[in-house]
Amino acid sequence: MKPFVVKHYSADERPTLKGNGFDGLEIGETREEAEEFITGG
């Protein structure tokens, strides 16, 4: 299973996930929140 990667482009309001078929799924309000979600922290 490939790990998820958080992408947060300056043009996007919220960060998105990339990987495992979830490409483009918005998660969290900030990159830090998204990173915490994917690491389980």
N, C-alpha and C positions, 0 to 999 in steps of 0.2 A: 504494500500500500504506500503510495507516494504521500509525502507530507503536504499540508496545505501551505500556501504562501499568501500573505496579506499584501494587497496592492492598494495604494492610495494615491491616486493621481491628483494633481493640483486642480484640475477642472471638475473633479468629483466631490460632492459634498460629504459622502461617507465612504469608508474603506470597503473593499470587496475581497472575497476569497478567490483563489485560483487553485485548481487541483481537485482530483477525485470526482469530476463531474459537477462540481459546485461553482464553476467559473461564473463570476459576476454576481454572486450572492452577497448582498450588503449585510454587514455584520458590525454592530457597535456604532458609536458616534465618532470615535477616534481610532487611529491606528493602534494605540496602546490597548484599548478595549478589545479590538479584534485579535491582537496578539495573545492577550490573556485568555480569550475564548478558545483559541486553537491549541494552546498549551495546557489548558485545564487549570490555569492558575487564577 
